Amino acid sequence: MTKKASTISVYGKVQGVGFRYHTHKKAQEFNIVGFVKNKPDGSVYIEAQGDEIDLATFIDWCKVGPSWSRVINTKTQTIPLFNTIGFHIK
């Protein structure tokens, strides 16, 4: 399988709704490594790496998020592979 890495910026009602916690759970489910953190502008920023298909599925989930969030927009960008273990909430 081909590994890929991406940044995902998620905009909308995504802070204060458990978005990071659920992103962490989904990352573990799809064997994604990286991190998620809140940004001062109210968005959520994710760096994620995994097998190409798993990463695509994870990104698709990020475009929707947990049921009580309201994702308005996402921006993804491919980045170089990075070295990390696990998925962390920052």
C-alpha positions as CSV (number, residue, x, y, z in Angstrom):
1,M,0.0,0.0,0.0
2,T,1.1,3.5,-0.8
3,K,1.5,5.9,2.2
4,K,0.4,9.5,1.9
5,A,0.3,12.5,4.2
6,S,-2.1,15.5,4.1
7,T,-3.0,18.6,6.0
8,I,-6.7,19.1,6.6
9,S,-8.1,22.4,7.7
10,V,-11.8,22.1,8.8
11,Y,-14.0,25.2,9.0
12,G,-17.4,25.7,10.5
13,K,-18.8,24.8,13.9
14,V,-15.9,22.6,14.8
15,Q,-14.7,23.8,18.2
16,G,-16.5,23.0,21.4
17,V,-18.3,20.0,19.9
18,G,-15.9,17.2,20.5
19,F,-14.4,17.4,17.0
20,R,-10.8,16.7,18.1
21,Y,-11.8,13.8,20.3
22,H,-13.8,12.1,17.5
23,T,-11.1,12.9,15.0
24,H,-8.7,11.0,17.3
25,K,-11.0,8.0,17.5
26,K,-11.5,7.9,13.7
27,A,-7.7,8.2,13.2
28,Q,-7.2,5.2,15.3
29,E,-10.0,3.3,13.5
30,F,-8.3,4.0,10.1
31,N,-4.7,3.5,11.3
32,I,-3.8,7.2,10.7
33,V,-0.9,8.9,12.5
34,G,-0.5,12.6,13.1
35,F,-2.3,15.2,15.2
36,V,-5.3,17.4,15.5
37,K,-5.5,20.9,17.1
38,N,-7.8,23.9,17.4
39,K,-6.7,27.1,15.6
40,P,-7.3,30.6,17.0
41,D,-9.5,31.4,14.0
42,G,-12.1,28.8,15.1
43,S,-11.0,26.1,12.6
44,V,-9.4,22.7,13.3
45,Y,-6.1,21.7,11.8
46,I,-5.0,18.1,11.2
47,E,-1.8,16.6,9.9
48,A,-2.6,13.0,8.9
49,Q,-0.6,10.1,7.4
50,G,-1.6,6.6,6.4
51,D,-2.3,4.2,3.6
52,E,-3.8,6.0,0.6
53,I,-7.2,4.5,0.9
54,D,-7.4,4.8,4.7
55,L,-6.4,8.5,4.5
56,A,-9.0,9.2,1.8
57,T,-11.7,7.6,4.0
58,F,-10.4,9.6,7.0
59,I,-10.5,12.9,5.0
60,D,-14.0,12.1,3.8
61,W,-15.1,11.7,7.5
62,C,-13.4,15.1,8.4
63,K,-15.6,16.8,5.7
64,V,-18.6,15.7,7.8
65,G,-17.3,15.3,11.4
66,P,-19.4,14.2,14.4
67,S,-23.1,14.7,14.2
68,W,-23.2,17.9,16.4
69,S,-20.5,19.7,14.4
70,R,-21.3,21.7,11.3
71,V,-18.5,21.5,8.7
72,I,-18.8,24.4,6.2
73,N,-15.5,23.9,4.3
74,T,-12.4,21.8,4.3
75,K,-9.0,22.4,2.6
76,T,-6.6,19.5,2.1
77,Q,-3.1,19.6,0.9
78,T,-0.6,16.8,0.2
79,I,2.6,17.1,2.3
80,P,5.8,15.0,2.5
81,L,5.6,11.9,4.7
82,F,6.6,12.6,8.3
83,N,7.9,10.4,11.1
84,T,5.6,10.0,14.1
85,I,4.0,7.4,16.2
86,G,0.3,7.4,17.0
87,F,-2.3,10.2,16.7
88,H,-2.4,13.0,19.2
89,I,-4.7,15.8,20.3
90,K,-2.8,19.0,20.8
